[in-house]
Amino acid sequence: MGKRQVKSESDLKEIRLPEDGELFGRVLKILGGEYVMVKCTDGLTRRGRIRGKLKRRVWIRDN
């Protein structure tokens, strides 16, 4: 097994903060297709949709 490389601060990506009208959330359940149940940072549970560009780029799993 290979050794883990230590990354410098310049190699790390900056965290994107939510803009007006946006919230962070955590996926509770995958409903099917592109829809998910999301627990938002304001405490509400909402149904969200994963847009196509994000769906092809990252893996999303429920916790």
N, C-alpha and C positions, 0 to 999 in steps of 0.2 A: 504494500500500500504506500502511496506517495506521501510526502510531507506536506503539511498545510503551509501555504505561503502567507507571510505577514504582509498585510496591505497598508500602504501609507495613507495619510489623510487625503492626499490629492487623488488617490484611486477610488475612494468611496464616493457614492452618489449622494447628492443632497436630498433631504427629505422634502417631499412636496406637501405644502400646507393647503388645507381646503380654502377655496375662494368663496365669495358671497354666493349663497344658494347651494353650497355643497357640504356634505357631511362624510365623515369616515364611518365605516361600519364593518361588522364581522359576519361572515357567512354562517348561518345556522343550519340551513338545509338547501340542497339543490333540488329545485322543483321540476326541472326538465327543460330541455332546449337551452335557452339563454336566461331563464328566470331563476332567481334565488331568493330565499328568505334571509333578510339582513337585520341584525341588531345594531341600530345606529348609536352614535355617541350621545345623542340626546335622550336615550332610554327607550325609544319607540322601536317596534318591530315593523319592518316594511318589506314589501316585495320589490326587488330590484331586478334590473336587466343588465347583463354583461354585454357591452357593445362588441362588435365583431373584431375590431382592431385589438382590443385587450384579450378577447377570447383566444385568438390565434397566438398571442405573445406569451401569456403566462398560464400556469396551471392553477386552477381554483378548486379548493376542497373545503368541505364543511368541517367545523370543529365541534 
